[in-house]
Amino acid sequence: MPNIVVSKGEIEYLAPVTSANIIATCENTDKTMWDEFLARYEQKGSAKVCLSSTINSEVNGVEQVAVKFKGTYALIGYSST
């Protein structure tokens, strides 16, 4: 079974997250990027992908981006079984 690690990460704290209701999103619909990621993993047994996410929270009655995270994730370890 492979391991997933964050090999690099960058966080921006823009506002306090005090609301009980938060919305976390990570969007990446680039099919080519995912195809290349999976192909590299199949060939090499490891691959990296860069993803960005946000956390929205209500601040003073207005929903806004409170946190931004950008990370490079590595999938390491190949098992053919």
SVG drawing of the C-alpha trace seen along z (x, -y; Angstrom):
<svg xmlns="http://www.w3.org/2000/svg" viewBox="-24 -42 34 51">
<polyline fill="none" stroke="black" stroke-width="0.4" points="0.0,0.0 1.5,-3.4 2.1,-6.3 0.8,-9.8 3.0,-12.6 2.9,-16.4 6.4,-17.1 5.9,-20.9 3.1,-23.1 2.3,-26.8 -0.5,-28.2 -2.0,-31.7 -4.2,-32.6 -6.5,-35.4 -9.1,-35.5 -10.0,-33.6 -12.1,-30.4 -14.6,-30.8 -17.8,-29.6 -19.0,-26.1 -19.9,-25.9 -16.9,-25.9 -16.6,-25.0 -13.3,-23.4 -12.7,-23.0 -10.0,-21.6 -10.7,-21.9 -8.6,-20.5 -10.5,-19.4 -7.4,-19.2 -7.8,-15.7 -4.5,-15.8 -2.6,-16.5 -4.3,-13.6 -3.6,-11.3 0.1,-12.2 0.2,-11.8 -1.3,-8.3 0.9,-7.3 4.0,-8.4 2.9,-6.4 2.3,-3.3 5.8,-3.6 7.9,-4.8 6.1,-3.8 5.9,-7.4 4.4,-10.6 3.7,-14.2 0.7,-16.5 0.2,-20.1 -3.2,-21.0 -4.7,-24.2 -7.5,-24.4 -9.4,-27.0 -11.4,-27.1 -14.3,-29.5 -15.8,-30.7 -18.4,-33.3 -16.6,-36.4 -18.7,-39.2 -21.8,-37.7 -20.1,-37.4 -18.7,-34.2 -15.2,-34.7 -12.0,-32.8 -10.2,-32.4 -7.4,-30.0 -5.5,-29.2 -3.4,-26.1 -1.1,-25.0 0.7,-21.7 2.7,-19.2 1.5,-15.7 3.7,-12.7 2.4,-9.2 5.3,-6.8 5.5,-3.1 4.4,-0.7 2.7,2.6 1.6,4.7 -0.6,6.9"/>
</svg>
